[in-house]
Amino acid sequence: MSSDTTPASYRYQEALAPLARRIDDPKVQKKLSEVLALLDFNSTLNRSLELPEILDLVLFVAMGETRAAWAGLLLRDGETKRLVPSARRGRGDERWASLDLPEPPAEPTISGVGDPSVSDWAKSVLTLTGSALLVPLVKSTRLVGVLLFGDRGEPYGEDDRLFAESLCVTAAASIDNGRIYKELQTLNRKLSLKVYQLDSLFDIARELNRSPDIQRVREVLMTNAMGHVLTTRAVLLHDGKVAEQRGFTLSPEERARLERVSRELSEIPEDQKVSELPEGALRDLLSGLELDTVVALRSGESSHGALLLGARAAGKSLAEEDRDFLRSLASQAAAALDNLRLTREWIEKQKIEKEMALAREIQARLLPDSEPGIEGWDIAGINIPCLTVGGDYFDYVPRGDDRHWLVIADVSGKGTGAALLMASVHAALHALAGIGDISLEGLTERLNEIVYSSTEVNRYVTAFFSTLDAKTGELVYLNAGHCYPLLLRTSGDVERLVKGGAVVGMLEELTVGAGKTKLEQGDLLVLYTDGLSETTNPAGEEFEDTGIIEVMRSCRGKASREIMARLVSGVRLYAAEAGLADDLTLMVVQRN
């Protein structure tokens, strides 16, 4: 066996080159030249994954063999699916970068000016780009883009088209690989930045937690915000006052104007660019101070103020990665400010502080801090406690093989006792999740034993346990005395998930049975606690599940988080001034 490691394409070129010099027939010479060009093209592609190099090579070979005055590449955008001008070589066109091209058909074909049958789409592209020949770049029946050839003074013959199609077969795969490689590079850079930011945040969190007073928290926040994203100026608003400013000086009038709008700024959701604020006095004020971004200082329900940042040192706006870091930093600082405030309150009101500390601990342990991220599903949950502590709970627990537990529960009573029992339920649930493939009946019975043996007679838990198969949409469930989850079908019918048994922890022995249903695309499932359905209006009338269904019907087709927000705002509006009288917990489930 030969040990020669030279690529086959090189050996073919070496073998064909002498033959090319001995052939006199121009047509054969041209064919051989095209073959050599394609071999050289393939050889060169094997040495590079950089997309710009691949695009330039495709255009170089295309023009070299066809003698086109110019050549260009339109690549399909992964999100919009439209063709976008991506590379051009040869004669320039100032309109090229701004071309707005129609969406391509599923299977475009090679088309040229003067062809007897050309699709309307191909005619439009040829006209808009001023090209003479259009050749699709297709990989495994998927359109990657289009290769365009400019005019060359004579029509493109069959041989030219055959060469162009052969070139595009190889080019499509290489371009697709180059785009994937570019995406991976971008993701790696973002991942590296995220790792660096997380390391920084851990260090900052330790420093914030050791900060002895509010002034030190402010200094840590300002120093790290400006140092990390290289902003040129910053203002910190805290408790309605300009607490600190760096990089420039505020006049007394500017300071007063900022303090007047401090409440409005602190209520801005998370962070927002100044240029995206509604037109008006607030936007004009911040723009006049050359401030670029507003980051709210918020920890849970507490709002402390806002961090106002200028553009980066080079004059560029903050990148999304910078804004992510600032959101996390502001949240850490707000949490530190919360801790300092609660410490002061503990000195004055020790009993209240103990309850608050317990509430924070329970909240951190019980509730998910993000959506479950199940592929093919849009799931969102929220918990809104009525008092400092509460007994409502929801969770997502992965079970393997694309199965997930979706759980919502409500402990009887309120306050510290309810929160402690729910913490025990949470711990038991996760412990049972680790012992293997336990059924929902087995899970409920084991939880009943734990709650019954460890609580007072008047303590119990209503709960809804379910196992979602993310592949099939099958939902096996068990309702233990809980509010009936509502499943709104695409047909408009409403299914209440009622099968199950008695509440957990009231009886020594519990007999339960699971139910089963299936969620199809377009179906909408809402799990909730009685804090939603039993909220009353000023007339004493409950919201009930009819109110929930009405909101669900009005939100068909919207994202789960938006539906959740609509339900919360709807029940708050229903309650009017009285507000929520009980803990409110929601989970919205949809199949994408």
LUMVEX-363167 format. One line per field, with one value per residue (C-alpha): residue number from 1; x, y, z negated. Coordinates in Angstrom, 3 decimals. Example, Ala and Ser with C-alpha at 12.3 -4.5 7.8 and 13.67 -1.06 7.14 Angstrom:
n	1:2
X	12.300:13.670
Y	-4.500:-1.060
Z	-7.800:-7.140
//
This chain:
n	1:2:3:4:5:6:7:8:9:10:11:12:13:14:15:16:17:18:19:20:21:22:23:24:25:26:27:28:29:30:31:32:33:34:35:36:37:38:39:40:41:42:43:44:45:46:47:48:49:50:51:52:53:54:55:56:57:58:59:60:61:62:63:64:65:66:67:68:69:70:71:72:73:74:75:76:77:78:79:80:81:82:83:84:85:86:87:88:89:90:91:92:93:94:95:96:97:98:99:100:101:102:103:104:105:106:107:108:109:110:111:112:113:114:115:116:117:118:119:120:121:122:123:124:125:126:127:128:129:130:131:132:133:134:135:136:137:138:139:140:141:142:143:144:145:146:147:148:149:150:151:152:153:154:155:156:157:158:159:160:161:162:163:164:165:166:167:168:169:170:171:172:173:174:175:176:177:178:179:180:181:182:183:184:185:186:187:188:189:190:191:192:193:194:195:196:197:198:199:200:201:202:203:204:205:206:207:208:209:210:211:212:213:214:215:216:217:218:219:220:221:222:223:224:225:226:227:228:229:230:231:232:233:234:235:236:237:238:239:240:241:242:243:244:245:246:247:248:249:250:251:252:253:254:255:256:257:258:259:260:261:262:263:264:265:266:267:268:269:270:271:272:273:274:275:276:277:278:279:280:281:282:283:284:285:286:287:288:289:290:291:292:293:294:295:296:297:298:299:300:301:302:303:304:305:306:307:308:309:310:311:312:313:314:315:316:317:318:319:320:321:322:323:324:325:326:327:328:329:330:331:332:333:334:335:336:337:338:339:340:341:342:343:344:345:346:347:348:349:350:351:352:353:354:355:356:357:358:359:360:361:362:363:364:365:366:367:368:369:370:371:372:373:374:375:376:377:378:379:380:381:382:383:384:385:386:387:388:389:390:391:392:393:394:395:396:397:398:399:400:401:402:403:404:405:406:407:408:409:410:411:412:413:414:415:416:417:418:419:420:421:422:423:424:425:426:427:428:429:430:431:432:433:434:435:436:437:438:439:440:441:442:443:444:445:446:447:448:449:450:451:452:453:454:455:456:457:458:459:460:461:462:463:464:465:466:467:468:469:470:471:472:473:474:475:476:477:478:479:480:481:482:483:484:485:486:487:488:489:490:491:492:493:494:495:496:497:498:499:500:501:502:503:504:505:506:507:508:509:510:511:512:513:514:515:516:517:518:519:520:521:522:523:524:525:526:527:528:529:530:531:532:533:534:535:536:537:538:539:540:541:542:543:544:545:546:547:548:549:550:551:552:553:554:555:556:557:558:559:560:561:562:563:564:565:566:567:568:569:570:571:572:573:574:575:576:577:578:579:580:581:582:583:584:585:586:587:588:589:590:591:592
X	0.000:1.303:2.326:1.861:-0.258:-0.591:-4.322:-5.838:-6.815:-3.130:-2.102:-4.837:-3.612:-0.020:-1.148:-3.411:-1.130:1.290:-1.694:-3.192:-0.036:-0.241:-3.884:-4.597:-8.407:-9.669:-12.895:-11.055:-8.526:-11.370:-12.958:-9.641:-9.054:-12.427:-11.630:-8.264:-9.939:-12.502:-9.759:-7.734:-10.886:-11.592:-7.969:-7.939:-11.275:-9.931:-7.325:-9.697:-12.856:-12.843:-16.020:-14.542:-11.748:-14.264:-16.489:-13.545:-12.263:-15.682:-15.878:-12.269:-12.781:-16.185:-14.809:-11.594:-13.245:-16.272:-14.552:-17.484:-17.026:-18.088:-19.519:-21.463:-22.883:-26.257:-26.481:-29.701:-30.217:-30.843:-33.623:-35.433:-34.777:-34.218:-31.181:-28.618:-25.722:-22.632:-19.661:-18.790:-15.743:-15.023:-16.957:-18.491:-22.087:-22.877:-26.384:-25.079:-24.987:-28.478:-30.306:-33.696:-34.381:-37.614:-37.870:-36.637:-38.819:-38.239:-36.327:-34.906:-33.242:-30.338:-31.581:-30.068:-31.016:-32.675:-33.675:-37.064:-38.650:-37.515:-39.504:-40.755:-38.468:-35.377:-36.299:-36.597:-33.201:-31.467:-32.940:-32.255:-28.659:-27.891:-26.574:-26.697:-26.719:-28.102:-27.003:-28.501:-26.208:-27.981:-26.871:-29.001:-32.087:-31.606:-30.946:-27.744:-27.587:-27.172:-24.090:-24.486:-22.451:-22.237:-22.359:-19.318:-20.262:-21.599:-24.265:-23.352:-23.406:-24.220:-20.579:-20.431:-23.616:-22.411:-19.175:-21.086:-23.401:-20.443:-18.728:-21.866:-22.284:-18.944:-19.258:-22.637:-21.266:-18.121:-20.027:-22.445:-19.509:-17.832:-20.960:-21.201:-17.512:-18.060:-21.054:-18.988:-16.222:-18.762:-20.289:-16.840:-16.001:-19.302:-18.773:-15.293:-16.685:-19.488:-17.008:-14.909:-17.992:-19.192:-15.778:-15.883:-19.407:-18.437:-15.581:-17.814:-20.539:-18.047:-16.900:-20.474:-21.395:-18.444:-19.338:-20.051:-22.199:-24.226:-21.452:-19.092:-21.747:-22.127:-18.363:-18.078:-21.001:-19.690:-16.059:-16.876:-19.545:-17.273:-14.157:-15.731:-17.538:-15.175:-17.893:-16.800:-19.330:-21.836:-24.461:-25.923:-29.404:-30.247:-33.296:-34.343:-30.989:-27.874:-25.669:-22.545:-21.310:-18.096:-16.512:-18.301:-19.883:-23.618:-24.874:-27.283:-30.140:-29.202:-28.898:-32.346:-33.918:-32.400:-33.676:-37.175:-37.252:-35.430:-38.607:-39.518:-36.016:-36.065:-39.268:-37.760:-37.729:-34.189:-32.218:-32.956:-31.038:-31.776:-32.417:-35.236:-37.086:-40.294:-39.728:-40.121:-38.463:-36.843:-35.154:-34.050:-32.567:-30.508:-29.408:-28.293:-26.088:-24.612:-25.938:-26.502:-28.060:-30.347:-29.975:-32.550:-31.311:-33.853:-33.817:-37.044:-39.812:-37.411:-36.403:-33.439:-32.806:-30.947:-27.449:-27.018:-24.092:-22.549:-21.285:-18.073:-14.754:-14.529:-17.946:-19.702:-22.933:-22.844:-23.002:-25.620:-22.947:-22.095:-25.743:-26.081:-23.140:-24.586:-27.966:-26.295:-24.046:-26.992:-28.957:-26.051:-25.673:-29.425:-29.364:-26.480:-28.429:-31.411:-29.266:-27.990:-31.515:-32.779:-29.904:-30.928:-34.539:-33.478:-32.038:-35.418:-37.730:-35.977:-39.045:-39.829:-36.228:-36.217:-39.277:-37.704:-34.487:-36.486:-38.532:-35.416:-33.947:-37.142:-37.553:-33.965:-34.388:-37.897:-38.517:-36.825:-34.812:-35.503:-37.672:-36.882:-35.562:-37.314:-36.766:-40.004:-41.891:-42.676:-43.072:-43.095:-43.858:-44.205:-44.806:-46.239:-46.419:-49.179:-47.172:-43.505:-43.565:-46.006:-46.637:-47.146:-44.645:-43.884:-41.021:-39.622:-37.695:-35.904:-36.433:-34.356:-35.467:-37.057:-39.456:-39.987:-42.000:-44.163:-45.346:-47.477:-48.582:-50.153:-49.652:-52.593:-52.214:-49.748:-46.582:-43.490:-45.146:-46.472:-43.118:-41.270:-43.617:-43.246:-39.465:-39.849:-42.077:-39.529:-36.684:-38.698:-39.758:-36.177:-35.012:-37.671:-36.718:-33.291:-34.366:-35.288:-38.352:-40.997:-44.620:-46.778:-48.905:-45.798:-44.525:-47.801:-48.118:-44.545:-45.024:-48.264:-46.409:-43.761:-46.211:-48.649:-45.967:-44.164:-46.915:-49.883:-53.391:-54.458:-51.508:-51.844:-50.777:-52.847:-50.722:-50.741:-48.017:-47.423:-44.892:-44.487:-43.022:-41.409:-41.198:-44.805:-46.616:-48.154:-48.942:-49.492:-50.879:-52.211:-54.329:-54.091:-56.960:-55.582:-57.284:-58.126:-55.531:-57.195:-56.308:-57.629:-57.653:-57.211:-60.864:-61.862:-62.876:-61.657:-60.438:-60.078:-57.433:-59.270:-58.174:-56.081:-57.123:-57.262:-54.885:-51.413:-50.841:-54.396:-55.006:-52.645:-53.280:-53.965:-55.543:-54.816:-54.922:-53.213:-54.856:-53.463:-53.886:-51.859:-50.809:-50.847:-49.389:-51.632:-53.039:-52.661:-52.309:-52.493:-51.640:-52.486:-53.137:-56.299:-54.649:-55.697:-59.133:-60.386:-59.313:-62.405:-63.478:-64.878:-68.320:-67.013:-67.252:-64.441:-62.352:-62.931:-61.768:-64.180:-62.077:-58.924:-60.444:-61.530:-57.955:-56.628:-58.958:-57.889:-54.190:-54.176:-50.971:-48.981:-45.836:-46.294:-44.589:-46.946:-49.988:-48.744:-48.349:-51.858:-53.326:-51.525:-52.494:-56.047:-56.566:-54.936:-57.335:-60.210:-59.194:-58.862:-57.699:-58.018:-55.086:-54.193:-55.363:-53.446:-50.256:-50.525:-48.571:-48.905:-47.398:-48.207:-47.355:-47.468:-46.048:-44.200
Y	0.000:3.439:5.694:8.870:11.312:13.886:14.680:12.940:16.270:17.339:14.099:14.537:18.051:16.867:14.134:16.372:19.387:17.812:16.498:19.981:21.289:18.632:19.205:21.529:21.396:24.649:23.032:20.164:22.582:24.612:21.501:20.396:23.894:23.768:20.365:21.625:24.735:22.638:20.345:23.331:24.847:21.682:21.430:25.018:24.678:21.751:24.065:26.744:27.059:30.869:32.080:35.254:33.187:30.641:33.333:35.098:31.820:30.953:34.332:34.149:30.738:31.715:34.814:33.154:30.363:32.237:35.604:37.376:41.107:40.500:37.843:38.045:35.846:36.164:34.052:33.033:34.555:31.867:33.844:35.790:33.181:36.036:36.402:38.937:40.392:38.827:39.074:40.591:40.652:42.557:45.588:47.422:48.527:51.062:49.580:46.097:46.202:47.743:45.454:44.291:40.999:38.967:35.773:32.825:29.853:26.421:25.096:27.826:26.772:28.076:31.033:33.500:36.634:35.633:32.122:31.091:30.271:32.206:32.450:35.821:35.537:34.875:37.768:40.076:39.046:39.285:42.741:44.097:42.873:43.578:40.038:37.814:34.359:33.048:29.685:28.294:27.020:23.958:21.577:18.473:20.119:23.160:26.522:28.085:31.023:32.129:32.710:35.590:36.170:39.588:40.345:39.315:40.492:37.131:34.714:31.955:28.642:25.164:24.459:27.613:26.658:23.124:24.445:26.943:24.220:21.945:24.805:25.535:21.931:22.053:25.710:25.214:22.639:24.681:27.913:26.156:24.672:28.072:29.671:26.961:27.454:31.205:30.678:28.341:30.926:33.555:31.228:30.371:34.049:34.699:31.691:32.871:36.315:34.784:32.703:35.792:37.769:35.024:34.844:38.599:38.474:35.817:38.025:41.085:39.188:38.236:41.841:43.118:40.618:41.838:45.506:47.033:49.949:51.391:53.709:50.778:48.941:52.044:52.283:48.608:48.936:52.067:50.926:47.525:48.827:51.466:49.302:46.279:47.953:50.965:53.579:57.199:58.444:57.121:58.310:56.270:57.119:55.552:56.158:59.110:60.910:61.238:59.074:59.192:60.476:59.859:61.081:64.442:67.053:67.621:71.135:71.707:71.987:68.726:66.972:68.193:67.106:63.617:63.240:64.251:61.389:58.853:56.927:56.693:55.446:52.815:51.351:50.736:46.940:45.599:47.768:49.933:52.027:55.728:55.850:53.303:55.341:57.075:60.547:63.175:65.073:61.998:60.883:64.438:64.858:61.649:62.247:65.749:64.263:61.839:58.816:55.663:52.987:52.783:49.755:49.409:48.400:45.757:42.746:40.762:43.224:45.870:48.822:50.893:53.260:53.127:53.085:55.474:54.766:56.634:55.133:53.126:54.923:54.401:55.987:52.663:51.678:48.860:45.364:42.868:40.946:44.152:44.722:41.150:41.764:45.064:43.477:40.813:43.353:45.642:42.699:41.716:45.284:45.593:42.352:43.719:46.923:44.813:42.916:46.116:47.515:44.316:44.299:47.768:46.650:43.613:45.906:47.643:44.739:41.458:39.291:40.707:40.318:36.617:36.072:37.993:35.980:32.766:33.986:34.778:31.356:29.541:31.531:30.821:27.077:26.480:28.441:28.018:31.047:30.526:28.649:24.921:25.259:22.132:21.905:22.322:23.779:27.255:27.030:29.897:30.107:32.795:33.043:36.207:35.950:37.838:38.364:38.189:34.408:31.974:28.366:28.406:26.464:25.423:23.501:21.812:18.586:16.816:13.051:11.858:10.530:13.914:13.570:16.333:16.754:19.877:20.569:23.217:23.112:25.138:24.557:25.313:28.490:31.313:32.650:30.922:27.575:27.236:28.226:25.702:22.889:23.789:23.701:20.162:19.175:20.611:18.683:15.458:15.876:16.260:13.391:11.096:12.262:10.752:7.215:6.104:5.795:6.441:6.723:9.731:7.497:6.363:9.921:11.207:8.366:8.828:12.580:11.944:9.734:12.418:15.309:13.351:12.109:15.437:18.068:19.095:17.862:21.098:21.158:19.702:20.348:20.567:19.687:18.879:16.495:15.723:14.067:15.672:13.642:16.400:14.203:13.000:15.707:13.088:14.422:11.939:13.774:13.389:16.064:15.874:18.123:21.075:23.686:22.047:22.975:24.246:22.853:24.998:23.001:24.492:23.608:25.968:23.178:23.350:20.260:20.282:17.950:16.498:12.894:12.127:11.936:13.713:16.373:15.396:15.049:15.047:11.263:8.589:6.475:7.916:6.245:8.010:7.371:9.149:10.602:11.070:13.585:14.867:18.393:19.176:22.197:25.160:23.774:25.993:24.605:26.809:25.514:27.827:28.139:29.457:32.855:33.361:31.772:32.902:36.555:38.696:42.023:44.858:43.227:40.007:37.980:35.512:35.556:31.794:29.631:31.401:34.532:32.514:30.890:34.277:35.578:32.329:32.646:36.252:35.288:32.414:32.352:34.520:33.484:31.772:34.582:37.130:34.985:34.704:38.489:38.963:36.635:38.451:41.902:40.686:39.410:42.525:44.680:42.483:42.858:46.655:48.476:45.428:43.754:40.086:38.430:35.192:33.888:33.576:31.011:30.271:27.977:28.302:25.403:25.393:23.213:25.217
Z	0.000:0.912:-1.981:0.088:-1.950:0.831:1.376:4.391:5.943:6.029:7.683:10.308:11.017:11.400:13.780:15.872:16.177:18.751:20.690:20.920:22.589:25.329:26.306:29.233:29.366:27.700:26.480:24.850:23.418:21.893:20.388:18.973:17.612:15.857:14.366:13.127:11.720:9.840:8.517:7.389:5.886:3.877:2.744:1.533:-0.241:-2.244:-3.750:-5.086:-7.164:-7.235:-5.520:-3.929:-2.345:-1.023:0.484:2.104:3.569:5.029:6.756:7.950:9.586:10.994:12.721:13.809:15.758:17.145:17.815:16.152:15.522:11.934:9.670:6.429:3.695:2.026:-1.141:-2.833:-6.276:-8.889:-10.622:-7.894:-5.144:-2.694:-0.455:-1.653:0.417:-1.166:1.201:4.588:6.829:10.013:11.221:8.260:7.666:4.938:4.564:3.791:-0.016:-0.303:2.141:0.873:2.622:2.696:0.658:2.752:3.731:2.228:5.242:7.504:10.742:12.781:14.815:17.233:19.097:22.356:21.235:22.696:19.316:16.261:13.019:11.839:8.812:10.979:13.295:10.290:8.885:12.274:12.812:9.332:9.284:12.952:13.369:16.436:14.835:11.526:10.095:6.830:4.081:2.685:-0.064:-0.636:0.951:-1.306:0.355:-0.982:1.393:4.995:7.149:9.625:12.786:14.411:18.113:20.164:23.656:24.838:23.545:21.098:22.940:21.727:20.889:18.762:16.956:16.365:14.868:12.712:11.406:10.608:8.805:6.790:5.651:3.832:2.877:1.161:-1.269:-1.941:-2.506:-4.856:-6.786:-6.865:-8.309:-10.956:-11.785:-12.049:-14.341:-16.513:-16.741:-17.771:-20.349:-21.723:-22.069:-23.803:-26.060:-26.998:-27.770:-29.840:-31.833:-32.475:-33.475:-35.811:-37.473:-37.896:-39.298:-41.853:-43.042:-43.107:-44.982:-47.686:-47.955:-48.088:-50.773:-52.858:-52.374:-55.778:-54.624:-51.756:-50.574:-50.023:-47.971:-45.794:-45.249:-44.286:-41.871:-40.152:-39.955:-38.473:-36.087:-34.586:-34.639:-33.008:-30.103:-29.824:-30.052:-30.033:-32.562:-35.084:-37.570:-40.433:-41.668:-45.027:-47.182:-45.022:-45.204:-43.035:-45.222:-43.035:-39.675:-37.782:-34.558:-34.479:-36.711:-37.138:-37.574:-40.490:-38.012:-36.260:-39.603:-40.656:-37.360:-37.655:-41.205:-40.112:-37.579:-39.757:-40.563:-36.878:-36.040:-38.805:-37.353:-33.905:-33.329:-33.913:-31.463:-28.473:-25.985:-26.242:-22.500:-22.972:-25.603:-24.483:-23.124:-25.803:-28.623:-30.213:-27.020:-26.214:-29.689:-29.536:-25.941:-26.844:-29.578:-27.007:-28.875:-26.835:-29.072:-32.116:-34.435:-37.207:-40.667:-41.562:-43.856:-43.820:-44.621:-45.945:-43.775:-44.921:-42.027:-38.735:-37.283:-34.316:-31.997:-29.105:-25.857:-25.796:-25.609:-21.848:-21.391:-20.773:-22.472:-24.997:-23.515:-24.681:-26.623:-28.479:-29.279:-30.591:-32.898:-34.082:-34.811:-36.951:-38.648:-39.404:-40.770:-43.031:-44.260:-44.829:-46.813:-48.884:-49.509:-50.525:-52.988:-54.563:-54.826:-56.399:-58.869:-60.061:-60.331:-62.360:-65.012:-65.273:-64.494:-65.191:-64.731:-61.290:-60.215:-61.115:-58.972:-56.101:-56.312:-56.282:-53.310:-51.294:-52.049:-51.093:-47.895:-46.855:-47.421:-46.178:-43.025:-39.639:-38.557:-34.847:-32.370:-32.047:-28.484:-27.160:-23.404:-21.470:-24.452:-25.777:-29.554:-32.046:-35.753:-38.378:-42.116:-43.655:-47.457:-49.231:-52.417:-53.255:-53.219:-51.689:-50.898:-47.127:-45.062:-41.481:-39.949:-36.841:-37.448:-34.541:-34.599:-31.620:-28.232:-27.452:-30.403:-32.954:-36.122:-36.140:-39.679:-41.352:-44.986:-47.793:-51.527:-53.791:-55.789:-55.408:-56.984:-58.289:-59.009:-55.464:-54.014:-56.163:-55.144:-51.486:-51.906:-53.268:-50.335:-47.910:-49.541:-49.600:-45.978:-44.768:-46.964:-45.503:-42.004:-42.544:-43.451:-39.934:-37.764:-40.421:-39.302:-40.117:-42.363:-44.220:-44.443:-45.908:-48.400:-49.648:-49.999:-51.891:-54.372:-54.921:-55.357:-57.526:-59.910:-60.274:-60.532:-62.649:-61.907:-60.224:-57.854:-54.371:-50.780:-47.623:-44.626:-40.948:-39.804:-36.121:-33.859:-30.440:-27.586:-25.524:-22.419:-22.232:-24.188:-26.478:-29.963:-32.776:-35.793:-39.306:-40.964:-44.755:-45.762:-43.807:-41.624:-38.321:-35.664:-32.503:-29.060:-26.211:-22.980:-19.530:-18.915:-21.732:-24.102:-27.696:-29.530:-33.319:-34.686:-37.676:-38.086:-41.165:-44.802:-48.155:-49.413:-50.630:-54.376:-55.719:-55.742:-56.976:-53.885:-50.491:-47.464:-44.192:-40.449:-37.587:-34.517:-31.036:-28.251:-25.314:-24.414:-20.722:-18.984:-19.695:-22.951:-26.033:-29.572:-32.681:-36.167:-39.059:-42.778:-44.435:-44.802:-41.169:-40.986:-44.429:-44.191:-44.714:-43.303:-45.474:-45.176:-46.723:-43.480:-42.798:-39.623:-39.238:-36.387:-34.038:-34.372:-33.698:-30.595:-29.267:-29.475:-27.938:-24.946:-24.392:-24.443:-21.972:-19.943:-22.366:-24.240:-27.609:-29.515:-27.956:-28.756:-32.329:-32.543:-31.146:-33.776:-36.597:-35.364:-34.736:-38.272:-39.777:-37.760:-38.935:-42.594:-42.208:-45.338:-47.560:-45.821:-46.171:-49.360:-48.863:-47.306:-43.529:-41.527:-37.825:-35.225:-31.515:-29.175:-25.377:-22.649:-20.007
//
